Amino acid sequence: MPSSITPSQARTAQAIVNLFETGHVLGDYGQVTVLDGDPGRLTYGRSQTTLGSGKLSELLEAYAGNPGARFGRAIAGWMPAITAAGAALDSDRRLHNLLRACADDPVMRETQDRFFDENFWQPAVRAASKLGIQTALGTAVVYDSFVHGSWPRMRAATDAQAGSVAQTGEQAWISAYVRVRRQWLASHSISILRGTVYRMDAFRRLIELGQWGLPLPLVVRGAEISMVTLNGTPPGCYDGPAPGSRALSVQAPLQRGLDVRLVQLALSDLGADVKADGVFGGASARCIKDVQAARGLPVTGVADIGLIGALIGALND
């Protein structure tokens, strides 16, 4: 990392791209996305890595290979299909729910942090430094293109239109790069990319405000980036309550947590149409009723401690 960029500036640059990718400052470690027309197809994790590029396979292989991974064995069972990148995975509810559940495992979050650092942030910093880009904002722009794609092509197009960084100076070159990339995105043949011009608009606003050092606090796309938000809890990640510590039912407010997620994951493995989001709502209650009816139990929609133990026990077999 260039000595001029501090750790907090690096985290801020990464947070900006996290916001672009998942709408959260810290990223959404469990976010699973499949968008029509996206060449990356199934995307997952803090900064959204893709099945189509093969990077998702690399991330999950690293996680499954860690002996301490809570869902390592389950992910390992999916690896042949993930490596083959079959089209069916884009709509496979069981895999999507497993990926969501993995976000509760600190090993997965740490694996993602290391993966995005090694595969995107560090190469971006090296590329920026090689060109003479030293500011935090300039490095953030380069990092965004490493994550979003087509950095070499856009760098060459900017050199052709505006001259090199050495010729124009960093700030002028980054401004030109943002303009060139925005024009390219706005006219792209893939409609989903045309919708991402907001990334360049956000950078253009930071440039207009002269925020080259990314001083905190910042507001990007309506979200606060500050030491408070950078040190918060990642969204949608649960470390409790422990399974079996309470019965689960539809309440106000809705019950949320690790126990809910694991019950939903077990229901999904049984073929239920449920999203493992860790929130016990009407869909979860309906699935519990189906299980109760199939097992000859009172059909209440309430998962008591015995049923929770049976479901999660089957999940761990």
BAKOL-934285 format. One line per field, with one value per atom (N, C-alpha, C): residue number from 1; residue in one letter; x, y, z. Coordinates in steps of 0.2 Angstrom, whole numbers. Atoms other than C-alpha are relative to their C-alpha. Layout:
N
pos = (NUM|...)
code = (a|...)
x = (X|...)
y = (Y|...)
z = (Z|...)
//
This chain:
317
pos = (1|1|1|2|2|2|3|3|3|4|4|4|5|5|5|6|6|6|7|7|7|8|8|8|9|9|9|10|10|10|11|11|11|12|12|12|13|13|13|14|14|14|15|15|15|16|16|16|17|17|17|18|18|18|19|19|19|20|20|20|21|21|21|22|22|22|23|23|23|24|24|24|25|25|25|26|26|26|27|27|27|28|28|28|29|29|29|30|30|30|31|31|31|32|32|32|33|33|33|34|34|34|35|35|35|36|36|36|37|37|37|38|38|38|39|39|39|40|40|40|41|41|41|42|42|42|43|43|43|44|44|44|45|45|45|46|46|46|47|47|47|48|48|48|49|49|49|50|50|50|51|51|51|52|52|52|53|53|53|54|54|54|55|55|55|56|56|56|57|57|57|58|58|58|59|59|59|60|60|60|61|61|61|62|62|62|63|63|63|64|64|64|65|65|65|66|66|66|67|67|67|68|68|68|69|69|69|70|70|70|71|71|71|72|72|72|73|73|73|74|74|74|75|75|75|76|76|76|77|77|77|78|78|78|79|79|79|80|80|80|81|81|81|82|82|82|83|83|83|84|84|84|85|85|85|86|86|86|87|87|87|88|88|88|89|89|89|90|90|90|91|91|91|92|92|92|93|93|93|94|94|94|95|95|95|96|96|96|97|97|97|98|98|98|99|99|99|100|100|100|101|101|101|102|102|102|103|103|103|104|104|104|105|105|105|106|106|106|107|107|107|108|108|108|109|109|109|110|110|110|111|111|111|112|112|112|113|113|113|114|114|114|115|115|115|116|116|116|117|117|117|118|118|118|119|119|119|120|120|120|121|121|121|122|122|122|123|123|123|124|124|124|125|125|125|126|126|126|127|127|127|128|128|128|129|129|129|130|130|130|131|131|131|132|132|132|133|133|133|134|134|134|135|135|135|136|136|136|137|137|137|138|138|138|139|139|139|140|140|140|141|141|141|142|142|142|143|143|143|144|144|144|145|145|145|146|146|146|147|147|147|148|148|148|149|149|149|150|150|150|151|151|151|152|152|152|153|153|153|154|154|154|155|155|155|156|156|156|157|157|157|158|158|158|159|159|159|160|160|160|161|161|161|162|162|162|163|163|163|164|164|164|165|165|165|166|166|166|167|167|167|168|168|168|169|169|169|170|170|170|171|171|171|172|172|172|173|173|173|174|174|174|175|175|175|176|176|176|177|177|177|178|178|178|179|179|179|180|180|180|181|181|181|182|182|182|183|183|183|184|184|184|185|185|185|186|186|186|187|187|187|188|188|188|189|189|189|190|190|190|191|191|191|192|192|192|193|193|193|194|194|194|195|195|195|196|196|196|197|197|197|198|198|198|199|199|199|200|200|200|201|201|201|202|202|202|203|203|203|204|204|204|205|205|205|206|206|206|207|207|207|208|208|208|209|209|209|210|210|210|211|211|211|212|212|212|213|213|213|214|214|214|215|215|215|216|216|216|217|217|217|218|218|218|219|219|219|220|220|220|221|221|221|222|222|222|223|223|223|224|224|224|225|225|225|226|226|226|227|227|227|228|228|228|229|229|229|230|230|230|231|231|231|232|232|232|233|233|233|234|234|234|235|235|235|236|236|236|237|237|237|238|238|238|239|239|239|240|240|240|241|241|241|242|242|242|243|243|243|244|244|244|245|245|245|246|246|246|247|247|247|248|248|248|249|249|249|250|250|250|251|251|251|252|252|252|253|253|253|254|254|254|255|255|255|256|256|256|257|257|257|258|258|258|259|259|259|260|260|260|261|261|261|262|262|262|263|263|263|264|264|264|265|265|265|266|266|266|267|267|267|268|268|268|269|269|269|270|270|270|271|271|271|272|272|272|273|273|273|274|274|274|275|275|275|276|276|276|277|277|277|278|278|278|279|279|279|280|280|280|281|281|281|282|282|282|283|283|283|284|284|284|285|285|285|286|286|286|287|287|287|288|288|288|289|289|289|290|290|290|291|291|291|292|292|292|293|293|293|294|294|294|295|295|295|296|296|296|297|297|297|298|298|298|299|299|299|300|300|300|301|301|301|302|302|302|303|303|303|304|304|304|305|305|305|306|306|306|307|307|307|308|308|308|309|309|309|310|310|310|311|311|311|312|312|312|313|313|313|314|314|314|315|315|315|316|316|316|317|317|317)
code = (m|m|m|p|p|p|s|s|s|s|s|s|i|i|i|t|t|t|p|p|p|s|s|s|q|q|q|a|a|a|r|r|r|t|t|t|a|a|a|q|q|q|a|a|a|i|i|i|v|v|v|n|n|n|l|l|l|f|f|f|e|e|e|t|t|t|g|g|g|h|h|h|v|v|v|l|l|l|g|g|g|d|d|d|y|y|y|g|g|g|q|q|q|v|v|v|t|t|t|v|v|v|l|l|l|d|d|d|g|g|g|d|d|d|p|p|p|g|g|g|r|r|r|l|l|l|t|t|t|y|y|y|g|g|g|r|r|r|s|s|s|q|q|q|t|t|t|t|t|t|l|l|l|g|g|g|s|s|s|g|g|g|k|k|k|l|l|l|s|s|s|e|e|e|l|l|l|l|l|l|e|e|e|a|a|a|y|y|y|a|a|a|g|g|g|n|n|n|p|p|p|g|g|g|a|a|a|r|r|r|f|f|f|g|g|g|r|r|r|a|a|a|i|i|i|a|a|a|g|g|g|w|w|w|m|m|m|p|p|p|a|a|a|i|i|i|t|t|t|a|a|a|a|a|a|g|g|g|a|a|a|a|a|a|l|l|l|d|d|d|s|s|s|d|d|d|r|r|r|r|r|r|l|l|l|h|h|h|n|n|n|l|l|l|l|l|l|r|r|r|a|a|a|c|c|c|a|a|a|d|d|d|d|d|d|p|p|p|v|v|v|m|m|m|r|r|r|e|e|e|t|t|t|q|q|q|d|d|d|r|r|r|f|f|f|f|f|f|d|d|d|e|e|e|n|n|n|f|f|f|w|w|w|q|q|q|p|p|p|a|a|a|v|v|v|r|r|r|a|a|a|a|a|a|s|s|s|k|k|k|l|l|l|g|g|g|i|i|i|q|q|q|t|t|t|a|a|a|l|l|l|g|g|g|t|t|t|a|a|a|v|v|v|v|v|v|y|y|y|d|d|d|s|s|s|f|f|f|v|v|v|h|h|h|g|g|g|s|s|s|w|w|w|p|p|p|r|r|r|m|m|m|r|r|r|a|a|a|a|a|a|t|t|t|d|d|d|a|a|a|q|q|q|a|a|a|g|g|g|s|s|s|v|v|v|a|a|a|q|q|q|t|t|t|g|g|g|e|e|e|q|q|q|a|a|a|w|w|w|i|i|i|s|s|s|a|a|a|y|y|y|v|v|v|r|r|r|v|v|v|r|r|r|r|r|r|q|q|q|w|w|w|l|l|l|a|a|a|s|s|s|h|h|h|s|s|s|i|i|i|s|s|s|i|i|i|l|l|l|r|r|r|g|g|g|t|t|t|v|v|v|y|y|y|r|r|r|m|m|m|d|d|d|a|a|a|f|f|f|r|r|r|r|r|r|l|l|l|i|i|i|e|e|e|l|l|l|g|g|g|q|q|q|w|w|w|g|g|g|l|l|l|p|p|p|l|l|l|p|p|p|l|l|l|v|v|v|v|v|v|r|r|r|g|g|g|a|a|a|e|e|e|i|i|i|s|s|s|m|m|m|v|v|v|t|t|t|l|l|l|n|n|n|g|g|g|t|t|t|p|p|p|p|p|p|g|g|g|c|c|c|y|y|y|d|d|d|g|g|g|p|p|p|a|a|a|p|p|p|g|g|g|s|s|s|r|r|r|a|a|a|l|l|l|s|s|s|v|v|v|q|q|q|a|a|a|p|p|p|l|l|l|q|q|q|r|r|r|g|g|g|l|l|l|d|d|d|v|v|v|r|r|r|l|l|l|v|v|v|q|q|q|l|l|l|a|a|a|l|l|l|s|s|s|d|d|d|l|l|l|g|g|g|a|a|a|d|d|d|v|v|v|k|k|k|a|a|a|d|d|d|g|g|g|v|v|v|f|f|f|g|g|g|g|g|g|a|a|a|s|s|s|a|a|a|r|r|r|c|c|c|i|i|i|k|k|k|d|d|d|v|v|v|q|q|q|a|a|a|a|a|a|r|r|r|g|g|g|l|l|l|p|p|p|v|v|v|t|t|t|g|g|g|v|v|v|a|a|a|d|d|d|i|i|i|g|g|g|l|l|l|i|i|i|g|g|g|a|a|a|l|l|l|i|i|i|g|g|g|a|a|a|l|l|l|n|n|n|d|d|d)
x = (4|0|4|-4|7|0|0|13|-5|4|2|-7|7|-14|0|0|-18|-5|5|-28|-7|6|-43|-2|1|-42|-2|1|-41|-7|6|-56|-6|5|-65|-1|0|-61|-4|4|-67|-7|7|-83|-4|3|-87|-2|1|-86|-5|6|-96|-7|7|-110|-2|1|-109|-3|1|-110|-6|5|-122|-4|4|-129|2|-2|-119|7|-7|-104|5|-4|-97|-1|2|-104|-4|4|-116|3|-4|-107|-4|4|-122|-5|5|-130|1|0|-134|-5|3|-139|0|0|-144|-5|3|-149|0|1|-156|5|-5|-143|7|-7|-128|4|-4|-114|4|-3|-107|-4|5|-123|-1|1|-124|6|-5|-115|-1|1|-111|5|-5|-103|1|-1|-96|0|-1|-91|-2|4|-101|5|-4|-89|-5|5|-97|2|0|-100|3|-2|-97|8|-7|-79|4|-4|-74|3|-2|-70|-4|4|-84|2|-3|-77|6|-6|-61|-1|2|-69|-2|3|-79|5|-5|-65|5|-4|-54|-4|4|-68|-1|1|-72|6|-6|-54|3|-2|-53|-3|3|-55|-5|4|-64|-7|5|-77|-7|6|-95|-3|3|-102|5|-5|-86|-2|2|-93|-5|6|-109|2|-2|-100|4|-4|-88|-4|4|-102|-3|2|-107|5|-5|-90|1|0|-91|-4|4|-106|2|-2|-100|6|-6|-83|-3|2|-93|-5|4|-104|-6|6|-120|-5|5|-134|-5|5|-145|1|-2|-135|-3|2|-142|-7|6|-159|-1|0|-155|-1|2|-164|5|-4|-154|7|-7|-137|0|0|-142|-1|1|-149|7|-6|-133|5|-5|-122|-2|2|-133|2|-1|-131|8|-7|-112|3|-2|-111|0|0|-115|7|-7|-98|5|-5|-84|6|-5|-73|-1|2|-83|2|-1|-82|8|-7|-63|3|-2|-61|-2|2|-71|5|-5|-60|7|-7|-44|-1|1|-51|0|1|-56|6|-6|-40|5|-5|-29|-2|2|-39|-2|3|-45|4|-3|-38|7|-7|-20|2|-2|-19|-2|2|-28|5|-5|-16|6|-7|-1|-1|1|-9|0|1|-13|7|-6|4|5|-4|13|-1|1|4|1|-1|8|-6|6|-9|1|-2|-6|-6|5|-22|-5|4|-35|-6|5|-49|2|-2|-39|1|-1|-35|-7|6|-53|-3|3|-58|3|-3|-45|-3|2|-51|-7|7|-69|0|0|-64|3|-2|-55|-6|6|-71|-5|5|-83|2|-2|-72|3|-2|-63|5|-5|-49|5|-5|-36|-3|3|-48|-1|2|-54|7|-6|-36|3|-3|-30|-5|5|-46|2|-1|-42|7|-6|-24|0|1|-29|-4|4|-41|3|-3|-32|7|-7|-14|1|-1|-6|0|0|-6|7|-6|12|0|1|7|-5|6|-9|0|1|-7|-5|5|-16|-7|7|-32|-3|2|-34|-2|1|-32|-6|6|-44|-6|6|-57|-2|1|-55|-2|1|-55|-8|7|-72|-5|4|-79|0|0|-73|-4|3|-79|-8|7|-96|-3|2|-98|-1|-1|-93|-6|6|-106|-6|7|-120|-2|1|-118|1|-1|-115|-5|5|-124|-3|4|-128|-3|4|-142|2|-2|-137|6|-5|-121|-2|2|-129|-3|3|-138|5|-5|-122|4|-3|-117|0|0|-121|7|-7|-104|4|-4|-95|-3|3|-108|2|-2|-103|7|-7|-85|1|0|-88|-2|2|-97|6|-6|-82|6|-5|-70|-2|3|-81|1|-1|-80|7|-7|-61|2|-1|-62|6|-6|-45|2|-3|-40|-6|5|-57|-1|1|-59|-7|7|-72|-2|5|-86|-1|2|-92|-7|7|-109|1|-1|-109|-7|7|-126|-4|5|-135|2|-2|-125|6|-5|-114|6|-6|-96|4|-3|-88|3|-3|-78|-5|5|-94|-3|3|-101|5|-6|-84|1|-1|-84|-6|7|-102|0|1|-109|-2|2|-110|-8|7|-128|-2|3|-138|4|-4|-125|-2|3|-131|5|-5|-120|-4|5|-136|-7|-1|-147|2|-2|-141|-6|5|-152|-3|3|-164|-1|0|-163|-7|7|-181|-4|4|-196|-1|0|-199|-7|7|-216|0|1|-223|-2|1|-222|1|-1|-221|4|-4|-207|2|-2|-202|6|-6|-189|5|-6|-172|6|-6|-156|3|-4|-144|-5|4|-157|-5|5|-170|3|-4|-157|1|-2|-152|-7|7|-171|-2|2|-174|4|-4|-159|-2|3|-165|-6|6|-182|1|-2|-174|3|-3|-164|-6|6|-181|-4|4|-187|-5|5|-197|2|-1|-199|0|-2|-191|6|-6|-178|4|-3|-165|3|-2|-164|1|-1|-164|-6|6|-181|-6|6|-196|-6|6|-211|-5|5|-226|2|-2|-217|3|-3|-207|-5|5|-222|-4|4|-231|4|-4|-216|0|0|-216|-6|6|-234|0|-1|-230|4|-4|-217|-4|4|-228|-5|5|-242|3|-3|-230|2|-2|-224|-5|6|-241|0|-1|-237|-6|5|-250|2|-2|-250|-2|1|-247|4|-5|-233|5|-5|-223|5|-6|-206|2|-2|-204|7|-7|-187|1|-1|-189|0|0|-193|6|-6|-179|6|-6|-167|0|1|-174|2|-2|-172|7|-7|-155|5|-4|-149|1|0|-154|5|-4|-145|8|-7|-129|3|-2|-129|4)
y = (-6|0|6|-6|17|3|-2|25|6|-5|40|-1|2|30|-3|2|27|-6|6|11|3|-3|22|2|-2|29|-6|6|11|-3|2|6|4|-4|21|-1|2|17|-6|7|-1|1|-1|5|3|-3|16|-5|5|1|-5|4|-10|3|-3|3|-1|1|2|-7|7|-17|-3|3|-21|5|-5|-4|0|-1|-6|2|-2|2|-6|6|-14|-6|5|-24|-5|5|-38|-7|6|-54|-6|5|-65|2|-2|-56|-4|4|-67|3|-4|-58|-4|3|-65|6|-5|-51|-2|1|-53|4|-3|-50|1|-1|-50|-5|5|-59|-3|4|-63|-5|4|-72|0|0|-78|4|-3|-66|0|1|-67|4|-2|-59|8|-7|-42|4|-4|-35|-4|3|-47|-3|4|-60|-5|4|-70|-7|7|-87|0|0|-83|1|-2|-76|-6|6|-92|2|-2|-81|-2|3|-87|-7|7|-105|1|-1|-98|1|-2|-90|-6|5|-105|-6|5|-117|2|-2|-107|-1|1|-107|-7|8|-126|-3|3|-129|1|-2|-121|-5|5|-135|3|-3|-122|2|-2|-118|-3|3|-121|-4|3|-125|-3|2|-131|-7|6|-149|1|-1|-143|4|-3|-131|-5|4|-144|-5|4|-155|3|-4|-141|2|-2|-138|-2|2|-149|4|-4|-140|7|-7|-123|1|-1|-126|-1|1|-132|6|-6|-116|-1|1|-124|5|-5|-113|-1|2|-122|4|-3|-114|7|-6|-97|1|0|-102|-5|6|-116|3|-3|-110|-3|3|-123|3|-3|-116|7|-7|-98|1|-1|-101|-2|2|-110|5|-6|-95|5|-5|-84|-2|2|-94|0|0|-95|7|-7|-76|1|0|-80|-3|3|-89|5|-4|-78|-2|2|-89|2|-2|-85|8|-7|-66|1|-1|-67|-3|3|-78|5|-5|-65|6|-5|-51|-1|1|-59|-1|1|-64|6|-6|-47|4|-4|-39|-3|2|-51|0|0|-52|7|-7|-34|6|-6|-21|0|0|-26|1|-1|-27|7|-6|-11|6|-4|-2|0|1|-9|4|-3|-3|7|-7|14|3|-2|16|0|0|11|6|-6|25|6|-7|38|2|-2|38|-1|1|41|2|-2|49|-6|5|39|0|0|45|-3|2|41|-8|8|23|-3|2|21|-1|1|24|-6|6|11|-6|6|-1|-2|1|1|-3|3|-3|-8|7|-19|-4|4|-25|0|0|-19|-2|2|-23|5|-4|-17|6|-5|-7|1|-1|-10|4|-3|-5|8|-7|11|4|-4|16|2|-2|15|5|-5|25|7|-7|39|2|-2|39|3|-2|41|7|-6|55|6|-6|65|0|1|59|-4|4|49|4|-3|52|5|-4|59|6|-6|71|5|-5|78|1|0|75|-4|5|63|3|-2|74|1|-1|79|-7|6|61|-4|4|53|3|-3|66|-2|2|62|-8|7|43|-1|1|45|2|-3|55|-6|5|42|-7|6|27|1|-1|35|0|0|38|-7|7|20|-4|4|13|2|-2|24|-2|2|18|-8|7|0|-5|4|-14|-4|4|-23|5|-5|-14|1|0|-19|5|-4|-10|8|-7|6|3|-3|7|1|-1|8|6|-6|25|4|-3|30|0|1|24|6|-5|37|7|-6|50|2|-1|47|2|-3|49|7|-6|64|5|-4|72|1|-1|68|4|-5|76|7|-7|91|3|-3|93|0|0|90|-5|5|75|-5|4|68|-5|4|62|-5|3|54|1|-2|63|-2|2|56|6|5|57|3|-1|56|-2|2|54|-2|2|43|-4|3|38|0|0|44|-4|4|33|3|-3|39|-5|4|33|4|-4|37|-6|5|28|-4|4|23|-6|5|14|-5|5|7|-5|4|-1|-4|3|-7|-8|7|-25|-1|1|-31|-2|1|-31|-8|7|-48|-5|5|-57|-1|1|-66|-5|5|-74|-3|3|-79|2|5|-84|-7|7|-102|-4|5|-115|-4|3|-122|4|-4|-108|3|-3|-102|-4|2|-107|5|-5|-99|1|-1|-91|7|-7|-76|5|-4|-62|7|-7|-43|3|0|-38|-7|7|-53|-2|3|-65|0|0|-64|-3|3|-73|-6|5|-87|-7|6|-100|0|0|-94|-2|2|-95|-7|8|-113|-4|3|-118|1|-1|-110|-4|4|-118|-8|7|-135|-1|1|-132|0|0|-127|-7|6|-143|-6|4|-152|1|-1|-144|6|-6|-129|6|-6|-113|5|-5|-102|3|-3|-89|0|0|-91|7|-7|-73|2|-1|-76|4|-3|-68|-5|5|-79|4|-3|-73|-5|5|-80|-6|5|-90|-6|5|-99|-3|3|-102|-5|5|-110|-6|6|-121|-5|4|-127|-4|4|-131|-6|6|-142|-6|5|-151|-3|3|-153|-5|4|-160|-7|6|-172|-5|5|-179|-1|1|-180|4|-4|-166|5|-5|-153|6|-5|-140|7|-6|-124|6|-5|-115|2|-1|-114|-5|5|-122|0|1|-129|-2|1|-133|-7|7|-152|0|0|-148|3|-3|-136|-5|5|-149|-5|5|-162|3|-3|-150|1|-2|-144|-6|6|-161|-3|3|-167|4|-5|-152|-2|1|-157|-7|7|-176|0)
z = (0|0|0|0|-4|7|-7|12|1|-1|9|2|-1|11|7|-6|29|0|0|35|0|0|38|-7|7|21|-5|3|14|1|-1|23|-3|3|17|-7|7|-1|-1|1|1|2|-2|10|-6|5|-5|-5|5|-17|3|-3|-4|-1|1|-5|-7|7|-24|-1|1|-23|3|-4|-9|4|-4|-2|7|-7|14|1|-1|21|1|-1|27|-5|4|13|3|-2|14|-1|1|17|-2|2|14|-6|6|-1|-6|6|-15|-5|5|-31|-7|7|-48|-4|4|-61|-7|7|-78|-4|5|-91|3|-3|-79|-2|2|-87|6|-5|-70|3|-2|-66|8|-7|-48|4|-3|-37|8|-7|-18|4|-5|-3|0|-2|4|-6|6|-13|-6|6|-24|-5|5|-33|-4|4|-47|-2|3|-53|-7|7|-71|-1|1|-68|3|-3|-58|7|-7|-43|6|-5|-33|2|-1|-35|5|-4|-28|7|-7|-13|4|-4|-8|1|-1|-11|6|-5|1|7|-6|14|2|-1|12|3|-2|15|7|-7|32|5|-4|45|5|-4|56|-3|4|43|3|-3|51|-6|5|34|-5|5|26|-4|3|23|-5|5|15|-6|6|4|-5|4|-1|-5|4|-7|-6|6|-19|-5|4|-26|-7|7|-41|-5|4|-47|-1|1|-43|-4|5|-52|-7|7|-67|-2|1|-65|-5|4|-72|1|0|-76|6|-5|-63|7|-6|-49|1|0|-53|4|-3|-47|6|-5|-34|7|-6|-18|6|-6|-7|0|0|-13|3|-2|-11|8|-7|7|4|-4|12|0|0|6|5|-5|16|7|-6|31|2|-1|29|2|-2|32|8|-8|51|2|-3|52|-1|1|56|-4|5|46|-7|7|30|0|1|34|-1|0|37|-7|7|21|-5|5|11|1|0|18|-3|2|14|-8|7|-3|-4|3|-8|0|0|-2|-5|4|-11|-8|7|-27|-3|3|-29|3|-3|-17|-1|1|-17|-7|7|-36|-2|2|-38|3|-3|-26|-4|4|-35|-7|7|-52|1|-1|-45|1|-1|-38|-6|6|-54|-4|4|-63|3|-3|-50|4|-3|-42|8|-7|-23|4|-5|-16|1|-2|-7|-5|5|-19|-7|7|-35|1|-1|-28|1|0|-24|-7|7|-42|-4|3|-48|3|-3|-35|-2|3|-41|-6|6|-58|0|-1|-52|2|-2|-44|-5|5|-57|-7|6|-72|-5|6|-88|2|-2|-79|-6|5|-93|-6|6|-107|2|-1|-98|2|-1|-93|-6|7|-111|-3|3|-117|3|-3|-104|-2|2|-109|-7|7|-127|-1|1|-124|4|-4|-110|1|-2|-109|6|-6|-96|7|-7|-77|0|0|-79|-4|5|-93|3|-2|-85|8|-7|-66|2|-3|-55|0|-1|-51|-7|6|-69|-4|3|-75|3|-4|-62|-2|2|-67|-7|7|-85|-1|0|-81|2|-2|-72|-5|6|-87|-5|5|-99|2|-2|-89|0|-1|-86|-7|7|-105|-3|2|-108|3|-4|-95|-3|2|-101|-7|7|-119|-1|1|-115|-3|3|-124|5|-5|-108|4|-3|-100|7|-7|-82|1|-1|-84|-1|1|-91|7|-6|-74|5|-5|-65|0|1|-70|7|-7|-52|3|-3|-47|-2|2|-58|2|-3|-52|7|-7|-34|0|0|-38|-3|2|-48|5|-6|-33|5|-5|-22|-3|4|-35|1|0|-36|7|-7|-17|3|-2|-17|5|-5|-6|-2|2|-12|5|-6|5|3|-3|9|7|-7|25|3|-3|37|5|4|39|-7|7|21|-1|2|14|-8|7|-2|-1|1|-10|6|-5|5|6|-6|17|3|-4|31|0|-1|31|5|-6|48|4|-4|61|3|-3|69|-5|5|53|-2|2|49|5|-6|66|2|-2|66|-1|2|64|-7|7|46|0|0|41|-1|1|42|2|-3|52|7|-6|67|4|-5|82|5|-5|92|-2|-6|100|-3|1|101|-2|1|93|6|-6|105|6|-6|117|1|0|113|-6|5|103|-5|6|86|-2|2|81|-3|3|72|6|-5|84|-2|2|84|6|6|83|-2|2|72|3|-3|79|-5|5|71|4|-3|74|-4|2|71|0|0|77|-6|6|64|-6|7|50|0|1|54|-1|1|55|-7|7|39|-5|4|31|0|0|37|-4|4|30|-7|7|13|-2|2|13|-1|1|15|-6|6|0|0|-2|8|-4|4|-2|5|-5|11|-1|1|11|7|-7|25|1|-2|30|7|-7|48|4|-3|51|-1|-1|57|-2|2|47|-2|2|39|-4|4|26|4|-4|39|4|-4|50|-5|4|35|-2|1|32|6|-6|50|0|0|48|-4|5|33|3|-3|43|5|-6|58|-3|3|47|-3|3|38|6|-5|55|5|-4|63|7|-6|75|0|0|81|-5|6|66|3|-4|76|-4|3|65|5|-5|81|0|0|81|7|-7|99|0|0|105|-2|3|101|-7|7|83|-3|2|82|0|-1|88|-5|5|76|-7|7|61|-1|0|65|1|-1|70|-7|7|52|-4|4|45|1|-2|54|-2|1|49|-6)
//
